[in-house]
Amino acid sequence: MKGRIRTGMLAGLAALVLLASVTPVVFSHCEIPCGIYGDPARLDLLAEHIKTIEKSMKQISMLSEDGAENANQLVRWINNKEQHANAFTEIVTQYFMTQRIKPAAKGSGAAYEAYVNKLTLLHRMMVASMKCKQTTDLEHVATLRSLLAEFRTAYLGPKAAHAHHTH
């Protein structure tokens, strides 16, 4: 009986190791909370994801002209666009919405308005990111860029957001 249990445990462990080796790794900030945050870096990463989504859309449109000849590259660019839109949404939700945007009491006036504005911008960014996944319409990229600029200002303040863009 002990031999069967050990064999079963080893088989289960082997399956777990196999599963872990093929499961994608998602890199996101911890939720411990550790107190180590790189807000400007996250905002820059969002901008980089937008650039990559845009390039992917342009490549998809170009390669679609001869889809049969370019099928392999089309799939790769489509997957790339999906991955970067997902990573964008991950930062918006797991970093900003769950860790960095602090709730404000409804009756707190300007603090509550700022809170609602930041959440609204983040939600609109998530919707635009989703639309980027659904199409190759570059208007969605323009919307993402505009919303990110608005959020950067709302989050960092006008002086910090402006100073960041001049470097």
VENLIN-V665060 format. One line per field, one symbol per residue. ss: DSSP state (2 for helix, 1 for strand, 0 for the rest). burial: I if it has 9 or more other C-alpha atoms within 8 Angstrom, else O. Layout:
BEGIN
ss: ???
burial: ???
END
This chain:
BEGIN
ss: 02222222222222222222220000000000000000222222222222222222222222222200002222222222222222222222222222220000000002222222222222222222222222000222222222222222222202222222200
burial: OOOOOOOOOOOOOOOOOOOOOOOOOOOOOOOOOOOOOOOOOIIOOIIOIIOIIIOIIIIIIOIIOOIOOIOOOIOOIIOIIIOIIIIIIIIIIIIIIOIOIOOOOOOOOOIIOIIOIIIOIIOIIIOIIIIIIOOIOIOIIOIIIOIIOIIIIIOIIOOIIIOOOOO
END
